[in-house]
């Protein structure tokens, strides 16, 4: 004699029980948006990404009951290597702890630190026209010594430590300072390369001198080089993997009363961000033609 399996208690709820029971069985995918320049508080604060602001959202994404996967949608031209490593590290910690796979989806751009974030995922997807890669380190500044002379301005700086004035923009460029900066960049570049190699492994198909040149490519070319695993948006890919009944759970920013009423993001409440910060942020996007 075949015993009948006990039905879920949800199915016994009058009128809506069967519907609730079906909803419970549908696979769940959290959707985490990582959009903006990567950086801590300061001039990069406008729309920036840093672990202090994102940690609650990241934890919320992994706390959804009966979770099948976390989809991280990335639209970032890069920024701070430290914050890139911290955010990616926290995602990996929770993925391992919760035993949940992570999928990254590159929007307009996932370059430099944005690609570092993508490598926190088990699989990376992009649009054919997405910009990916830029595995390198860059430092940009200005020099004003001639302008100071023309204006007749004398700058007075007092330090303890002979190298405390390295790369001072108001002094002529010093070859030793540039050598020191390049040594620092080389170290950071090595860390970036190591993380990409660790996460991507044998999926990387191009030679190191190409992959780690700091260059960037379309999503289509990124697929050829093994920087991404496929082309597609998060909805189509997740439905292909988990079925058409998959339910998406977007992780929203927490907003204050004013932000809710005016339709602003959390960071837009800091409307007094200085002009230099806005220019710096625009420069990050412009580098990729955006």
Buried (B, 14 or more C-beta within 10 A) or exposed (E): EEEEEEEBEBBEEEEEBBEBBEEEEBBBBBBBBBBBBBBBEEBBBBBBBBBEBBEEBBEBBBEBEEBBBBBBBBBBBBBBBBBBBBBBEBBBEBBEEBEBBBBBBBBBBBBBBBBBBBBBBBBBBBBEEBBBBBBBBEEEEEEBEEEBEEEEEEEEEEEEEEEEBBBBEBBEEBEEBEEBBEEEBEEBBEEBBEBBBEBBEEEBEBEEEEBBBBEBBBBBBBBEBBBBBEBBBBBEBBBEBBEEEBBEBEBEEEBEEEBEEEEBEEBBEBEEBEEEBEEBBEEBBEBBEE
